[in-house]
Amino acid sequence: MSGTIITAVPTNALNGNTALKADGTSGVRSDTLALKRWAVGFMVNAAGSVTVVTGKGGTVTLTPAVGVPIGLEIQQVRNTGTSVANADIVLFYTDI
């Protein structure tokens, strides 16, 4: 997936409490586990910061506006540096 150009419009979304980590547990925030399925974007329903590992492996901390979709391939949502609760993170997928 690394370096994938996202051309499809995300049609499905999962709440951060529902989305799964690589070990099958729910709740997206983790400093050690990637997402079971990489997301193609996200938005937040509460103010704060979100630290993610991108599809290319870089780590970035963002402070997005509430309710504004961010198109970014995401393989991990890190706990460290993320102040937004799982319940307020929405991950987008092209299919589920």
N, C-alpha and C positions, 0 to 999 in steps of 0.2 A: 504494500500500500504506500510505501514511502514515496513522496514526490508526486502523488496522484493529483491531477488537476480535476477539480470538482466541477462537473458540467451538469449534473442532474439536480433538479430542485428537490430539497428535502421534503418528503411527504409524510414522514412519521416523526413523532417526538416521544421521548420518555423522560419522566421526572427523575431527578437524581436519586431518589429513594428506590426507584423501580429498576433503573439500568443496572446491569451486572458487571462485576469485575471479572478478571480472567479466571479466578477460582470458583466462579458461580455465585458468590455472595452478592447481595444487593447493597446499594449505596456507593456512589461513584468516587468519593474522595478517598485516596490512598497514596501514601508515599512509596509503596512497594509494588502495588499491583496495577497493571494496565487494565483498560476496559476490555470486556469480552469481545465486543465489536466496536471498532473505531467509529466515532461520530464524525459527521461532516459539518457540524456547527453547533452552536449553543446560544442560549440567552439566559438571563437571570430575571427572577421575579422579585428581587430585593437588592438594595444597594450593597456594594462591597466588591472585593477583589476575587478573581479566580486565577489560579496558577495551573497551566496545562502543559503537557508534553505534546508537541505537534507531531504530525505524521512524519516529518523529517527528523524528529528526535530532539529538536530544540525545546527549551523550557522558556515560557513567557508568562508574565503576570499581567492580567488585563483588569481594568476597572470599567466594565461596560455600562452603558445606560440601561436602566431597567426597561425590559420589554423590547429591546432592540436586538434582532438576530445578528449573530456574528458567524460568518462563513469561515470555518477553519477546521482542517482535518485534525482530530484529537484522538490520541491513543491512550492518554492518561489524564485524570484530573487529580492534581496533587493536593494532599491535605495541608501541607506546609505552604503558606502563602495564600490560601483560600479562606476568605472570611464569610463567604455566602454558604448557607446551609444546604445540604443535599436536596432538601425539599424545594429549594428555590432555584436550583439549577435545572434547566431543561436542555437535553441533548437531542440533536436532530440527526436522523438517519434517512437514507434514500429508500430503505426498506427495512422491515423488522421481521 
